[in-house]
Amino acid sequence: MGALLGSAAGLCLAAVGQPKFQAQITIVPAMREGGSPGGLFGGGLGGLAALAGVSPESGLRAESLATLRSRMLSSEFIRQEQLTPLLFADKWDQEKKAWKENVPAPTEWEATEFFRKKILKIEDDRKSPAITLTVVWTSPQDAASWANKLVALANEELRLRAKRRAEQNAAFLQDQLSKTSVIEIRQSIYTLLENEIKTLMLTGNGDEYAFKVVDPAVAPQRKVGAGAAIYAVLGFAIGFALCAFAAVLLGGRRPPASMSG
């Protein structure tokens, strides 16, 4: 009887539990003219980095991937999309558009931690350039939308970062150019300055600055996670174990049969 009740409880849990859907987007680091990546060392300093033994390609990949995984990016994404009420729907009063009374409002840190640990997953395939970003959520449309938008936000952040870096490098080179009259040095500075200007041109526009989308996320139709059958089996096992434990416990307490004269 207990096993049957456990199975029923498991089925009820499967019925009331919110289904979850998994959306994935596959990306690769964007490459620039000549096969070299833009971004971290995309300007004139790329040549200096190469002389120092630093690979521009590995430098961009490391920075891009770190940005994609960063708390900063997730936090900014949550703010832009106003996701906190969705992430903590049990604490949010949809009618009043406010947090429920006597319930502490989730902090930005809590929302970011929940998003990064429970919803977002980023896998880097070391054997290929491919990077897979996965979003798991109760709405298939939201899961796909969030995955695509998060990559777009990372691209924009890295583009603006590279633009600021190139502007600073160009200003520094212009200053150094005004301080020297040595022809050889001026020629070297002109070469570096030309590359920084090229970087500024590349960062002027473009949606796929650091990451190129190979396979965008689409709304999934198949649920993920344990199904009703698994819940039923678990419920049956738990119910059976509880019944067995109760039988042993009650058997140990049963008084011994009286001895007949």
C-alpha positions in Angstrom: 0.0 0.0 0.0 2.8 2.4 0.9 4.6 1.7 -2.3 1.4 2.5 -4.3 1.0 5.7 -2.4 4.6 6.6 -3.1 4.1 6.0 -6.8 1.0 8.2 -6.7 2.9 10.9 -4.9 5.6 10.8 -7.5 3.1 11.1 -10.3 1.5 14.1 -8.6 4.9 15.7 -8.2 5.6 15.2 -11.9 2.2 16.7 -12.8 2.5 19.9 -10.6 6.2 20.5 -11.3 7.0 23.1 -14.0 8.4 21.6 -17.1 11.8 22.9 -18.3 13.1 23.4 -21.8 16.7 23.6 -23.0 17.8 26.1 -25.7 21.3 26.1 -27.2 23.3 28.4 -29.3 26.6 27.4 -30.9 29.2 30.1 -31.6 32.9 30.4 -32.6 35.3 33.3 -32.1 35.0 35.8 -35.0 38.1 36.1 -37.2 39.3 39.2 -38.9 41.0 39.9 -42.2 44.1 37.7 -42.7 42.8 35.1 -40.3 43.6 37.0 -37.1 41.0 37.8 -34.5 39.9 41.3 -33.5 39.4 42.5 -30.0 42.1 42.0 -27.5 45.0 42.3 -29.8 43.2 43.2 -33.0 45.0 46.5 -33.4 48.6 47.4 -34.0 49.7 46.0 -30.6 48.9 42.5 -32.0 52.3 42.4 -33.6 54.0 43.4 -30.4 52.1 40.7 -28.6 53.2 38.1 -31.1 56.8 39.2 -30.6 56.3 38.7 -26.9 55.2 35.2 -27.5 51.5 35.9 -26.8 49.0 34.5 -29.4 46.5 37.1 -30.5 44.0 34.3 -31.3 44.3 32.7 -27.9 44.2 36.1 -26.2 40.9 37.0 -27.8 39.4 33.6 -27.2 40.3 33.7 -23.5 39.0 37.3 -23.0 35.8 36.6 -25.0 35.0 33.4 -23.1 35.8 35.0 -19.8 33.4 37.8 -20.6 30.7 35.4 -21.7 31.0 33.6 -18.4 31.4 36.7 -16.2 29.2 37.7 -13.4 29.2 41.2 -14.8 27.6 40.1 -18.1 24.9 38.0 -16.4 24.1 40.8 -14.0 23.8 43.4 -16.8 21.6 41.0 -18.8 19.3 40.5 -15.9 19.0 44.2 -15.5 18.4 44.9 -19.1 15.7 42.2 -19.5 14.2 42.8 -16.0 14.4 39.1 -15.2 14.4 39.2 -11.4 10.6 38.9 -11.0 10.6 35.9 -13.4 13.5 34.2 -11.7 11.7 34.5 -8.3 8.1 34.3 -9.5 7.0 32.7 -6.1 8.0 36.0 -4.4 6.5 38.3 -7.0 2.9 39.6 -7.0 2.0 39.8 -10.7 -1.2 41.8 -10.1 0.4 44.4 -7.9 3.7 44.4 -9.9 5.6 44.3 -6.6 7.3 41.9 -4.2 4.9 40.1 -1.9 4.5 41.5 1.6 6.7 40.1 4.4 8.9 38.5 1.7 12.4 40.0 1.3 13.1 41.1 -2.3 15.9 39.2 -4.0 19.1 41.1 -4.3 21.0 41.5 -7.6 23.6 39.2 -6.3 21.0 36.5 -5.6 19.5 36.9 -9.0 22.8 36.6 -10.7 23.9 33.6 -8.7 20.6 31.8 -9.5 20.9 32.6 -13.2 24.5 31.4 -13.5 24.1 28.2 -11.5 20.6 27.1 -12.4 19.8 28.5 -15.8 23.0 29.2 -17.8 25.7 26.7 -18.9 28.6 27.4 -21.2 30.7 24.6 -22.7 34.0 25.2 -24.4 35.1 22.4 -26.8 38.9 22.4 -26.6 39.1 20.2 -29.7 37.3 22.7 -31.9 36.6 26.5 -31.9 33.0 25.8 -31.0 31.4 27.2 -27.8 27.9 26.1 -26.7 25.8 28.3 -24.6 22.7 26.6 -23.0 19.8 28.2 -21.2 17.3 26.0 -19.3 14.0 27.6 -18.4 10.3 26.9 -18.0 9.4 28.8 -21.2 10.9 27.5 -24.5 10.5 30.9 -26.1 12.3 32.7 -23.3 15.0 30.1 -23.2 15.9 30.6 -26.9 15.5 34.4 -26.6 17.8 34.7 -23.6 20.5 32.5 -25.2 20.6 34.6 -28.4 20.4 37.9 -26.5 23.2 37.0 -24.1 25.6 36.3 -26.9 24.6 39.5 -28.6 25.3 41.4 -25.3 28.7 39.8 -25.0 29.5 40.8 -28.6 28.5 44.4 -27.9 30.5 44.5 -24.6 33.6 43.2 -26.3 33.2 45.5 -29.3 32.9 48.6 -27.1 35.9 47.4 -25.0 38.1 47.0 -28.1 37.0 50.4 -29.4 38.0 52.1 -26.2 41.3 50.3 -26.2 42.0 51.3 -29.8 41.1 54.9 -29.0 43.5 54.9 -26.1 46.3 53.3 -28.1 45.8 55.7 -30.9 45.9 58.7 -28.6 49.1 57.4 -27.0 50.8 56.8 -30.4 49.8 60.3 -31.5 51.4 61.7 -28.4 54.6 59.7 -29.0 54.7 60.8 -32.6 54.8 64.5 -31.6 57.7 63.8 -29.3 60.2 62.3 -31.7 61.8 63.3 -35.0 63.7 60.0 -35.6 62.5 58.8 -39.0 62.7 55.1 -38.1 60.7 55.5 -34.9 58.1 57.7 -36.7 57.6 55.0 -39.3 57.1 52.3 -36.7 54.6 54.5 -34.9 52.8 55.3 -38.2 52.4 51.5 -38.8 51.0 50.9 -35.3 48.7 53.9 -35.7 47.4 52.6 -39.0 46.5 49.3 -37.4 44.7 51.0 -34.6 42.7 53.0 -37.1 41.7 49.8 -38.8 40.6 48.4 -35.5 38.4 51.5 -34.9 36.9 50.9 -38.3 36.1 47.3 -37.4 34.5 48.3 -34.1 32.4 50.9 -35.7 29.6 48.5 -36.4 28.9 44.8 -36.7 26.7 42.5 -34.5 29.2 39.6 -34.5 32.4 41.3 -33.4 33.8 38.7 -31.0 31.5 35.7 -31.5 30.1 34.4 -34.8 26.8 32.6 -34.5 27.0 29.2 -36.2 23.7 27.8 -34.9 21.3 30.2 -33.2 19.0 29.1 -30.4 15.4 28.2 -31.3 12.5 27.4 -29.0 12.7 23.7 -28.0 9.7 21.5 -28.1 11.0 18.7 -25.9 11.1 19.0 -22.2 14.2 18.2 -20.1 14.6 16.7 -16.7 12.9 13.7 -15.0 9.7 12.5 -16.5 6.6 11.1 -14.8 7.9 7.5 -15.1 11.0 8.4 -13.2 9.0 10.2 -10.5 6.7 7.1 -10.2 9.6 4.7 -9.8 11.3 6.9 -7.2 8.0 7.2 -5.3 7.5 3.4 -5.5 11.0 2.8 -4.1 10.7 5.3 -1.3 7.2 4.0 -0.4 8.5 0.4 -0.4 11.5 1.3 1.8 9.3 3.1 4.3 6.9 0.1 4.5 9.8 -2.3 5.0 11.3 0.0 7.7 7.9 0.2 9.5 7.4 -3.5 9.4 10.8 -4.2 11.0 10.2 -1.5 13.6 6.8 -2.8 14.5 8.0 -6.4 14.5 10.6 -5.6 17.0 8.1 -4.1 19.4 5.5 -6.9 19.2 5.1 -8.6 22.6 6.1 -12.3 22.8 3.4 -14.9 22.7 2.2 -16.1 26.1 3.3 -19.6 27.2 0.4 -22.0 27.8 0.3 -24.0 31.0 
